[in-house]
């Protein structure tokens, strides 16, 4: 169990989750990135930026 950093809801995260993996909060829909696995820490995932071929 870990707390969503956006809405503070309790989240169940798979025990085999890996650093860098993206999870979604079922309560608020926020996309969260696993920053560390020991201890388990989630942060808001960075927004995907548009690539206009530049």
Phi and psi restraints in degrees (range 20) as a CNS / XPLOR table:
assign (resid 1 and name C) (resid 2 and name N)
       (resid 2 and name CA) (resid 2 and name C) 1.0 -143.6 20.0 2
assign (resid 2 and name N) (resid 2 and name CA)
       (resid 2 and name C) (resid 3 and name N) 1.0 157.2 20.0 2
assign (resid 2 and name C) (resid 3 and name N)
       (resid 3 and name CA) (resid 3 and name C) 1.0 -95.6 20.0 2
assign (resid 3 and name N) (resid 3 and name CA)
       (resid 3 and name C) (resid 4 and name N) 1.0 135.1 20.0 2
assign (resid 3 and name C) (resid 4 and name N)
       (resid 4 and name CA) (resid 4 and name C) 1.0 -67.2 20.0 2
assign (resid 4 and name N) (resid 4 and name CA)
       (resid 4 and name C) (resid 5 and name N) 1.0 127.3 20.0 2
assign (resid 4 and name C) (resid 5 and name N)
       (resid 5 and name CA) (resid 5 and name C) 1.0 -71.2 20.0 2
assign (resid 5 and name N) (resid 5 and name CA)
       (resid 5 and name C) (resid 6 and name N) 1.0 -14.0 20.0 2
assign (resid 5 and name C) (resid 6 and name N)
       (resid 6 and name CA) (resid 6 and name C) 1.0 -89.3 20.0 2
assign (resid 6 and name N) (resid 6 and name CA)
       (resid 6 and name C) (resid 7 and name N) 1.0 -47.5 20.0 2
assign (resid 6 and name C) (resid 7 and name N)
       (resid 7 and name CA) (resid 7 and name C) 1.0 -121.2 20.0 2
assign (resid 7 and name N) (resid 7 and name CA)
       (resid 7 and name C) (resid 8 and name N) 1.0 -3.1 20.0 2
assign (resid 7 and name C) (resid 8 and name N)
       (resid 8 and name CA) (resid 8 and name C) 1.0 70.0 20.0 2
assign (resid 8 and name N) (resid 8 and name CA)
       (resid 8 and name C) (resid 9 and name N) 1.0 15.7 20.0 2
assign (resid 8 and name C) (resid 9 and name N)
       (resid 9 and name CA) (resid 9 and name C) 1.0 -73.2 20.0 2
assign (resid 9 and name N) (resid 9 and name CA)
       (resid 9 and name C) (resid 10 and name N) 1.0 147.9 20.0 2
assign (resid 9 and name C) (resid 10 and name N)
       (resid 10 and name CA) (resid 10 and name C) 1.0 -74.6 20.0 2
assign (resid 10 and name N) (resid 10 and name CA)
       (resid 10 and name C) (resid 11 and name N) 1.0 131.4 20.0 2
assign (resid 10 and name C) (resid 11 and name N)
       (resid 11 and name CA) (resid 11 and name C) 1.0 -121.6 20.0 2
assign (resid 11 and name N) (resid 11 and name CA)
       (resid 11 and name C) (resid 12 and name N) 1.0 140.0 20.0 2
assign (resid 11 and name C) (resid 12 and name N)
       (resid 12 and name CA) (resid 12 and name C) 1.0 -93.2 20.0 2
assign (resid 12 and name N) (resid 12 and name CA)
       (resid 12 and name C) (resid 13 and name N) 1.0 124.8 20.0 2
assign (resid 12 and name C) (resid 13 and name N)
       (resid 13 and name CA) (resid 13 and name C) 1.0 -120.9 20.0 2
assign (resid 13 and name N) (resid 13 and name CA)
       (resid 13 and name C) (resid 14 and name N) 1.0 137.7 20.0 2
assign (resid 13 and name C) (resid 14 and name N)
       (resid 14 and name CA) (resid 14 and name C) 1.0 -54.8 20.0 2
assign (resid 14 and name N) (resid 14 and name CA)
       (resid 14 and name C) (resid 15 and name N) 1.0 143.7 20.0 2
assign (resid 14 and name C) (resid 15 and name N)
       (resid 15 and name CA) (resid 15 and name C) 1.0 -68.5 20.0 2
assign (resid 15 and name N) (resid 15 and name CA)
       (resid 15 and name C) (resid 16 and name N) 1.0 -21.4 20.0 2
assign (resid 15 and name C) (resid 16 and name N)
       (resid 16 and name CA) (resid 16 and name C) 1.0 -100.5 20.0 2
assign (resid 16 and name N) (resid 16 and name CA)
       (resid 16 and name C) (resid 17 and name N) 1.0 21.2 20.0 2
assign (resid 16 and name C) (resid 17 and name N)
       (resid 17 and name CA) (resid 17 and name C) 1.0 -62.8 20.0 2
assign (resid 17 and name N) (resid 17 and name CA)
       (resid 17 and name C) (resid 18 and name N) 1.0 145.8 20.0 2
assign (resid 17 and name C) (resid 18 and name N)
       (resid 18 and name CA) (resid 18 and name C) 1.0 -114.4 20.0 2
assign (resid 18 and name N) (resid 18 and name CA)
       (resid 18 and name C) (resid 19 and name N) 1.0 153.6 20.0 2
assign (resid 18 and name C) (resid 19 and name N)
       (resid 19 and name CA) (resid 19 and name C) 1.0 -57.7 20.0 2
assign (resid 19 and name N) (resid 19 and name CA)
       (resid 19 and name C) (resid 20 and name N) 1.0 135.1 20.0 2
assign (resid 19 and name C) (resid 20 and name N)
       (resid 20 and name CA) (resid 20 and name C) 1.0 92.8 20.0 2
assign (resid 20 and name N) (resid 20 and name CA)
       (resid 20 and name C) (resid 21 and name N) 1.0 -11.2 20.0 2
assign (resid 20 and name C) (resid 21 and name N)
       (resid 21 and name CA) (resid 21 and name C) 1.0 -70.0 20.0 2
assign (resid 21 and name N) (resid 21 and name CA)
       (resid 21 and name C) (resid 22 and name N) 1.0 150.0 20.0 2
assign (resid 21 and name C) (resid 22 and name N)
       (resid 22 and name CA) (resid 22 and name C) 1.0 -104.5 20.0 2
assign (resid 22 and name N) (resid 22 and name CA)
       (resid 22 and name C) (resid 23 and name N) 1.0 130.7 20.0 2
assign (resid 22 and name C) (resid 23 and name N)
       (resid 23 and name CA) (resid 23 and name C) 1.0 -119.4 20.0 2
assign (resid 23 and name N) (resid 23 and name CA)
       (resid 23 and name C) (resid 24 and name N) 1.0 160.9 20.0 2
assign (resid 23 and name C) (resid 24 and name N)
       (resid 24 and name CA) (resid 24 and name C) 1.0 -122.5 20.0 2
assign (resid 24 and name N) (resid 24 and name CA)
       (resid 24 and name C) (resid 25 and name N) 1.0 134.6 20.0 2
assign (resid 24 and name C) (resid 25 and name N)
       (resid 25 and name CA) (resid 25 and name C) 1.0 -75.9 20.0 2
assign (resid 25 and name N) (resid 25 and name CA)
       (resid 25 and name C) (resid 26 and name N) 1.0 125.5 20.0 2
assign (resid 25 and name C) (resid 26 and name N)
       (resid 26 and name CA) (resid 26 and name C) 1.0 -70.7 20.0 2
assign (resid 26 and name N) (resid 26 and name CA)
       (resid 26 and name C) (resid 27 and name N) 1.0 -23.7 20.0 2
assign (resid 26 and name C) (resid 27 and name N)
       (resid 27 and name CA) (resid 27 and name C) 1.0 -79.5 20.0 2
assign (resid 27 and name N) (resid 27 and name CA)
       (resid 27 and name C) (resid 28 and name N) 1.0 -50.1 20.0 2
assign (resid 27 and name C) (resid 28 and name N)
       (resid 28 and name CA) (resid 28 and name C) 1.0 -110.4 20.0 2
assign (resid 28 and name N) (resid 28 and name CA)
       (resid 28 and name C) (resid 29 and name N) 1.0 -10.3 20.0 2
assign (resid 28 and name C) (resid 29 and name N)
       (resid 29 and name CA) (resid 29 and name C) 1.0 81.5 20.0 2
assign (resid 29 and name N) (resid 29 and name CA)
       (resid 29 and name C) (resid 30 and name N) 1.0 5.6 20.0 2
assign (resid 29 and name C) (resid 30 and name N)
       (resid 30 and name CA) (resid 30 and name C) 1.0 -67.0 20.0 2
assign (resid 30 and name N) (resid 30 and name CA)
       (resid 30 and name C) (resid 31 and name N) 1.0 139.3 20.0 2
assign (resid 30 and name C) (resid 31 and name N)
       (resid 31 and name CA) (resid 31 and name C) 1.0 -87.6 20.0 2
assign (resid 31 and name N) (resid 31 and name CA)
       (resid 31 and name C) (resid 32 and name N) 1.0 125.3 20.0 2
assign (resid 31 and name C) (resid 32 and name N)
       (resid 32 and name CA) (resid 32 and name C) 1.0 -122.1 20.0 2
assign (resid 32 and name N) (resid 32 and name CA)
       (resid 32 and name C) (resid 33 and name N) 1.0 139.0 20.0 2
assign (resid 32 and name C) (resid 33 and name N)
       (resid 33 and name CA) (resid 33 and name C) 1.0 -103.3 20.0 2
assign (resid 33 and name N) (resid 33 and name CA)
       (resid 33 and name C) (resid 34 and name N) 1.0 136.7 20.0 2
assign (resid 33 and name C) (resid 34 and name N)
       (resid 34 and name CA) (resid 34 and name C) 1.0 -75.8 20.0 2
assign (resid 34 and name N) (resid 34 and name CA)
       (resid 34 and name C) (resid 35 and name N) 1.0 114.1 20.0 2
assign (resid 34 and name C) (resid 35 and name N)
       (resid 35 and name CA) (resid 35 and name C) 1.0 -87.2 20.0 2
assign (resid 35 and name N) (resid 35 and name CA)
       (resid 35 and name C) (resid 36 and name N) 1.0 -42.4 20.0 2
assign (resid 35 and name C) (resid 36 and name N)
       (resid 36 and name CA) (resid 36 and name C) 1.0 -142.0 20.0 2
assign (resid 36 and name N) (resid 36 and name CA)
       (resid 36 and name C) (resid 37 and name N) 1.0 154.1 20.0 2
assign (resid 36 and name C) (resid 37 and name N)
       (resid 37 and name CA) (resid 37 and name C) 1.0 -103.3 20.0 2
assign (resid 37 and name N) (resid 37 and name CA)
       (resid 37 and name C) (resid 38 and name N) 1.0 -22.7 20.0 2
assign (resid 37 and name C) (resid 38 and name N)
       (resid 38 and name CA) (resid 38 and name C) 1.0 -133.4 20.0 2
assign (resid 38 and name N) (resid 38 and name CA)
       (resid 38 and name C) (resid 39 and name N) 1.0 97.4 20.0 2
assign (resid 38 and name C) (resid 39 and name N)
       (resid 39 and name CA) (resid 39 and name C) 1.0 -75.7 20.0 2
assign (resid 39 and name N) (resid 39 and name CA)
       (resid 39 and name C) (resid 40 and name N) 1.0 158.6 20.0 2
assign (resid 39 and name C) (resid 40 and name N)
       (resid 40 and name CA) (resid 40 and name C) 1.0 -67.5 20.0 2
assign (resid 40 and name N) (resid 40 and name CA)
       (resid 40 and name C) (resid 41 and name N) 1.0 122.4 20.0 2
assign (resid 40 and name C) (resid 41 and name N)
       (resid 41 and name CA) (resid 41 and name C) 1.0 -135.7 20.0 2
assign (resid 41 and name N) (resid 41 and name CA)
       (resid 41 and name C) (resid 42 and name N) 1.0 128.8 20.0 2
assign (resid 41 and name C) (resid 42 and name N)
       (resid 42 and name CA) (resid 42 and name C) 1.0 -113.8 20.0 2
assign (resid 42 and name N) (resid 42 and name CA)
       (resid 42 and name C) (resid 43 and name N) 1.0 146.1 20.0 2
assign (resid 42 and name C) (resid 43 and name N)
       (resid 43 and name CA) (resid 43 and name C) 1.0 -135.8 20.0 2
assign (resid 43 and name N) (resid 43 and name CA)
       (resid 43 and name C) (resid 44 and name N) 1.0 159.3 20.0 2
assign (resid 43 and name C) (resid 44 and name N)
       (resid 44 and name CA) (resid 44 and name C) 1.0 -57.7 20.0 2
assign (resid 44 and name N) (resid 44 and name CA)
       (resid 44 and name C) (resid 45 and name N) 1.0 133.3 20.0 2
assign (resid 44 and name C) (resid 45 and name N)
       (resid 45 and name CA) (resid 45 and name C) 1.0 -70.7 20.0 2
assign (resid 45 and name N) (resid 45 and name CA)
       (resid 45 and name C) (resid 46 and name N) 1.0 143.4 20.0 2
assign (resid 45 and name C) (resid 46 and name N)
       (resid 46 and name CA) (resid 46 and name C) 1.0 -64.4 20.0 2
assign (resid 46 and name N) (resid 46 and name CA)
       (resid 46 and name C) (resid 47 and name N) 1.0 144.9 20.0 2
assign (resid 46 and name C) (resid 47 and name N)
       (resid 47 and name CA) (resid 47 and name C) 1.0 -67.4 20.0 2
assign (resid 47 and name N) (resid 47 and name CA)
       (resid 47 and name C) (resid 48 and name N) 1.0 137.5 20.0 2
assign (resid 47 and name C) (resid 48 and name N)
       (resid 48 and name CA) (resid 48 and name C) 1.0 -70.9 20.0 2
assign (resid 48 and name N) (resid 48 and name CA)
       (resid 48 and name C) (resid 49 and name N) 1.0 130.1 20.0 2
assign (resid 48 and name C) (resid 49 and name N)
       (resid 49 and name CA) (resid 49 and name C) 1.0 -94.9 20.0 2
assign (resid 49 and name N) (resid 49 and name CA)
       (resid 49 and name C) (resid 50 and name N) 1.0 145.1 20.0 2
assign (resid 49 and name C) (resid 50 and name N)
       (resid 50 and name CA) (resid 50 and name C) 1.0 -67.4 20.0 2
assign (resid 50 and name N) (resid 50 and name CA)
       (resid 50 and name C) (resid 51 and name N) 1.0 140.0 20.0 2
assign (resid 50 and name C) (resid 51 and name N)
       (resid 51 and name CA) (resid 51 and name C) 1.0 -113.9 20.0 2
assign (resid 51 and name N) (resid 51 and name CA)
       (resid 51 and name C) (resid 52 and name N) 1.0 106.2 20.0 2
assign (resid 51 and name C) (resid 52 and name N)
       (resid 52 and name CA) (resid 52 and name C) 1.0 -94.1 20.0 2
assign (resid 52 and name N) (resid 52 and name CA)
       (resid 52 and name C) (resid 53 and name N) 1.0 22.4 20.0 2
assign (resid 52 and name C) (resid 53 and name N)
       (resid 53 and name CA) (resid 53 and name C) 1.0 73.7 20.0 2
assign (resid 53 and name N) (resid 53 and name CA)
       (resid 53 and name C) (resid 54 and name N) 1.0 26.6 20.0 2
